[in-house]
């Protein structure tokens, strides 16, 4: 079987704008995302990754690079077929404004009927990534393949392999820098894990522990140095 790890990119700087990034260029990881990507890279440091593919956008490439740092022999292969949903005219617009459109509610409730103006349909996006994963599974039999992609794409392809209708794909949670995994061979596919964020939880625990230790050090009174008179 081919073992495929589906990795969502880490948190990016566009989140705070309240806008839909899509395929817009120059959307990079923020400081929190860089820390998440570093934790992800350490998590996968001891795995026998044979191939590393990433969506060509900056946030996915930067996340993939954090993985490659621990596997210097690997090449990051850009792959548009695992790239973000083509949101068309919606890219760069405020999400608060988009939520007032009728199509927004179709996307949330009946995504199988949704399409983006001058973009693609959700059905097209799902089949695009499912077809590409099938191609990669045939291309790399019995290998461990890492695919760094985007939340909606990963949720849609997980729904596909779970036999879940596309209209229910939003029930799946795919967090930043999370790992989900597929086992693809002859016959039945297997979804082995979904939304594994143990490395992120561990990073956050270590951060809180370090903060608590620093605060403890700052609040602990120091012993006064005895004067010569007191020492006699």
C-alpha positions as CSV (number, residue, x, y, z in Angstrom):
1,X,0.0,0.0,0.0
2,X,1.0,3.6,-0.5
3,X,0.9,5.6,2.7
4,X,-0.1,9.2,2.2
5,X,0.1,11.9,4.8
6,X,-2.2,14.8,4.2
7,X,-0.7,17.9,5.9
8,X,-2.5,21.2,6.2
9,X,-0.3,24.3,6.1
10,X,0.3,26.1,9.3
11,X,-1.3,29.4,10.4
12,X,-0.8,32.2,8.0
13,X,-0.7,36.0,8.3
14,X,-3.8,36.5,6.2
15,X,-6.1,35.1,9.0
16,X,-6.2,38.5,10.8
17,X,-7.4,40.3,7.7
18,X,-10.8,38.5,7.8
19,X,-10.5,38.0,4.0
20,X,-10.5,34.9,1.8
21,X,-7.0,34.2,0.6
22,X,-7.5,31.6,-2.0
23,X,-4.7,31.7,-4.6
24,X,-3.6,35.3,-3.8
25,X,0.2,35.5,-3.8
26,X,2.5,36.5,-0.9
27,X,0.4,35.0,1.9
28,X,3.1,33.7,4.3
29,X,3.1,31.9,7.7
30,X,2.9,34.2,10.7
31,X,5.0,33.7,13.9
32,X,2.5,31.2,15.3
33,X,2.5,29.3,12.0
34,X,6.2,29.2,11.9
35,X,6.3,27.6,15.4
36,X,3.6,25.1,14.3
37,X,5.5,24.2,11.2
38,X,8.7,23.7,13.2
39,X,6.8,21.4,15.6
40,X,5.4,19.5,12.5
41,X,8.9,19.1,11.1
42,X,10.2,17.7,14.3
43,X,7.2,15.3,14.5
44,X,8.0,13.9,11.1
45,X,11.8,13.9,11.5
46,X,12.1,10.2,12.1
47,X,9.6,9.1,9.4
48,X,10.9,7.5,6.1
49,X,9.3,10.0,3.8
50,X,10.1,9.2,0.1
51,X,8.3,12.0,-1.7
52,X,7.2,15.5,-0.6
53,X,4.5,17.4,-2.6
54,X,3.1,20.8,-1.9
55,X,0.6,23.2,-3.2
56,X,2.6,26.0,-4.9
57,X,1.3,28.8,-2.6
58,X,3.8,30.3,-0.1
59,X,2.1,29.1,3.0
60,X,2.1,25.5,1.9
61,X,5.7,25.7,0.5
62,X,6.9,27.2,3.8
63,X,5.2,24.4,5.7
64,X,6.8,21.8,3.4
65,X,10.2,23.4,3.9
66,X,9.9,22.9,7.7
67,X,9.4,19.2,6.9
68,X,12.3,19.1,4.4
69,X,14.7,20.6,6.9
70,X,14.7,17.2,8.6
71,X,15.0,15.3,5.2
72,X,17.6,17.2,3.3
73,X,17.7,14.6,0.5
74,X,14.0,15.3,-0.4
75,X,12.9,17.7,-3.1
76,X,9.7,19.7,-2.6
77,X,7.6,19.2,-5.7
78,X,5.1,21.9,-6.4
79,X,1.8,20.5,-7.5
80,X,-1.1,22.7,-8.6
81,X,-3.5,19.8,-8.5
82,X,-3.4,19.8,-4.7
83,X,-3.7,23.6,-4.6
84,X,-6.4,25.7,-2.9
85,X,-10.0,25.8,-4.2
86,X,-10.3,28.2,-7.1
87,X,-12.5,30.8,-5.5
88,X,-12.4,33.1,-8.5
89,X,-13.9,36.5,-7.9
90,X,-14.2,35.8,-4.2
91,X,-10.5,35.8,-3.6
92,X,-9.4,38.8,-1.4
93,X,-12.9,39.7,-0.4
94,X,-14.0,40.1,3.2
95,X,-15.6,37.0,4.6
96,X,-18.1,39.1,6.5
97,X,-19.4,40.4,3.2
98,X,-19.3,37.0,1.5
99,X,-21.5,35.5,4.3
100,X,-24.3,37.7,3.2
101,X,-24.4,36.2,-0.2
102,X,-26.8,33.4,-1.1
103,X,-24.0,31.2,-2.5
104,X,-22.3,31.3,0.9
105,X,-25.1,29.4,2.5
106,X,-25.2,26.9,-0.4
107,X,-21.5,26.3,0.2
108,X,-22.1,25.7,3.9
109,X,-25.2,23.5,3.5
110,X,-25.1,22.0,0.0
111,X,-21.5,22.3,-1.3
112,X,-22.1,19.8,-4.0
113,X,-24.3,22.4,-5.7
114,X,-21.9,25.3,-5.1
115,X,-19.8,27.2,-7.6
116,X,-17.6,30.2,-7.4
117,X,-17.9,33.1,-10.0
118,X,-15.0,32.7,-12.5
119,X,-13.7,29.9,-10.3
120,X,-14.5,26.2,-9.9
121,X,-17.3,24.1,-8.3
122,X,-16.7,22.3,-5.1
123,X,-17.3,19.0,-6.9
124,X,-14.5,19.9,-9.3
125,X,-12.2,20.7,-6.5
126,X,-12.9,17.4,-4.7
127,X,-12.4,15.3,-7.8
128,X,-9.3,17.3,-8.7
129,X,-7.5,16.3,-5.5
130,X,-8.9,12.8,-5.4
131,X,-7.8,12.1,-8.9
132,X,-4.3,13.4,-8.1
133,X,-4.0,11.3,-5.0
134,X,-4.9,8.3,-7.0
135,X,-2.3,9.2,-9.6
136,X,0.4,9.6,-6.9
137,X,-0.6,6.3,-5.2
138,X,0.0,4.5,-8.5
139,X,3.2,6.4,-9.2
140,X,4.7,5.7,-5.7
141,X,3.5,2.2,-4.7
142,X,4.5,1.1,-1.1
143,X,6.1,4.5,-0.4
144,X,5.4,7.1,2.2
145,X,4.2,10.3,0.5
146,X,3.6,13.7,2.2
147,X,1.1,16.1,0.6
148,X,1.0,19.6,2.0
149,X,-2.3,21.2,1.0
150,X,-5.3,23.2,2.3
151,X,-8.1,22.7,4.8
152,X,-11.0,22.4,2.4
153,X,-9.1,20.2,0.0
154,X,-8.1,17.8,2.7
155,X,-11.6,17.7,4.2
156,X,-13.1,17.0,0.8
157,X,-10.7,14.2,0.0
158,X,-11.1,12.6,3.4
159,X,-14.9,12.7,2.8
160,X,-14.3,11.0,-0.5
161,X,-12.4,8.1,1.0
162,X,-14.7,7.8,3.9
163,X,-17.6,7.4,1.5
164,X,-19.2,10.6,2.9
165,X,-21.3,12.8,0.7
166,X,-19.6,16.1,-0.2
167,X,-22.5,17.9,1.5
168,X,-21.3,16.7,4.8
169,X,-17.6,17.4,4.4
170,X,-17.7,20.5,6.7
171,X,-18.3,18.1,9.6
172,X,-14.6,17.1,9.4
173,X,-12.1,19.2,11.3
174,X,-8.6,19.8,9.8
175,X,-6.5,22.1,11.9
176,X,-3.4,24.1,10.9
177,X,-0.3,21.9,10.7
178,X,-2.4,18.8,11.3
179,X,-1.7,15.4,9.8
180,X,-4.3,13.0,8.4
181,X,-3.3,9.8,6.7
182,X,-4.6,7.4,3.9
183,X,-3.6,3.9,3.0
184,X,-4.2,3.2,-0.7
185,X,-3.6,-0.1,-2.4
186,X,-5.6,-2.6,-4.4
187,X,-9.2,-2.6,-3.3
188,X,-10.5,-0.9,-0.2
189,X,-8.9,2.4,0.8
190,X,-8.2,3.1,4.5
191,X,-8.4,6.4,6.4
192,X,-5.9,5.7,9.2
193,X,-5.9,9.1,11.1
194,X,-7.6,12.4,10.9
195,X,-6.5,15.8,12.3
196,X,-3.6,14.6,14.3
197,X,-2.3,17.6,16.2
198,X,-0.4,15.9,19.0
199,X,2.8,17.8,18.1
200,X,1.0,21.1,18.3
201,X,-0.5,20.2,21.7
202,X,3.0,19.2,22.9
203,X,4.5,22.5,21.7
204,X,1.8,24.5,23.5
205,X,2.3,22.5,26.7
206,X,6.1,23.2,26.6
207,X,5.5,26.9,25.9
208,X,3.1,27.2,28.8
209,X,5.6,25.3,31.0
210,X,8.4,27.6,30.0
211,X,6.3,30.7,30.6
212,X,5.3,29.4,34.1
213,X,8.9,28.7,34.9
214,X,9.9,32.2,33.8
215,X,7.2,33.8,35.9
216,X,8.2,31.7,38.9
217,X,11.8,32.9,38.5
218,X,10.7,36.5,38.3
219,X,8.5,36.3,41.4
220,X,10.9,34.4,43.6
221,X,12.6,36.9,46.1
222,X,16.4,36.7,46.2
223,X,18.2,36.2,49.4
224,X,19.9,39.4,50.7
225,X,23.6,39.4,50.6
226,X,24.9,39.6,54.2
227,X,26.8,42.7,55.1
228,X,30.2,42.5,56.8
229,X,28.6,43.6,60.1
230,X,26.0,40.9,59.9
231,X,28.7,38.3,59.1
232,X,30.7,39.0,62.3
